Amino acid sequence: MTCINKQPRNNAHEGITHLGNSTGKWTRQSVINWIEAGTHTFYTLVNGKRADVGVVQGENGKHVRTYADGYYNDNLLALPECP
């Protein structure tokens, strides 16, 4: 993943509506479905460090977060807006 869309932009992970990269942009729900089905994997690569995208159950339902070095982190929230 190289970009996200968030509504509102300053909200927590649940606010991510779309995720994208150089080949396309998808809804958060599509990304969740593909990860859970095992049909696709996604990751971020920042400063040479890879963080895999995983599905997390939150207060308001499932959302996506990055996972690296045994911990979930906020790498997705640092990505720029998708066009």
N, C-alpha and C positions, 0 to 999 in steps of 0.2 A: 504494500500500500504506500502511496506517495501523497495522497490528499484525502480530505474528508469534507463533508458538508454537515453543519450542525445548526440546529434551531432550538433555542437561541444559542449563539456561538459560545457564550460563557457558561452554559449549563454543563452538568456532569456527563458521563459516558452515555447515559440514556438519551441525550440530545443528538447524538450522531444519527443522521438520516441516510447518508450515502458514503460509500468508501470507493476510492478509485486508484488507478495507476495509469501507466502509459497506454494500456490496451482497452480501458473502458472504465465505467463507473456503475456501481450496483447499489441497490437498496441495502440497508443494514439487515433486513429480514432475509434477503437472498443470501448474503454472506453467512449469516447464522445457519440457515438451512444447509448450505453447501459444506460448512465446517462440520456440523453435526452428522451429516450423511457420510462424511469422509470422502466426498468427491472432489473437493478443492482444498488447498491450504493457502494461507496468506501470511505475509510478514512485512515488517518495516526494516529498513536498513539505514541506520543513521550513524555517521562517523565510523563506518566499518563494523558496527555492532548490529547483529540480526536479532529481532524480537518477533516471535511467532504470534499471530493473532488467534485468540481463543474466545470461547463463549463463556460468559459469566451470568449467573442468576442474580439480579439486583432487586431492589425494593419494588421497582415498577416493571419487572419482566426481564427478559434476557437482553444482554448487550454484549458488545465486543470490547476486548482489552488485549493489549500485548502482554506477552509472557516471555521473560528471559532470565536466565540464571536462577531459575526456581521461584521467581516472583512475578506477580502481575504488576504492571506499571502503566504509566500514562503516556507512552510514546504516541499513540494515535492522536491525543489531544494537542500535541505539538505540531502536527502536520498542517500545511496550508490548506486553504479552501480549494475544492475542486472547481474547475470552470463549469 
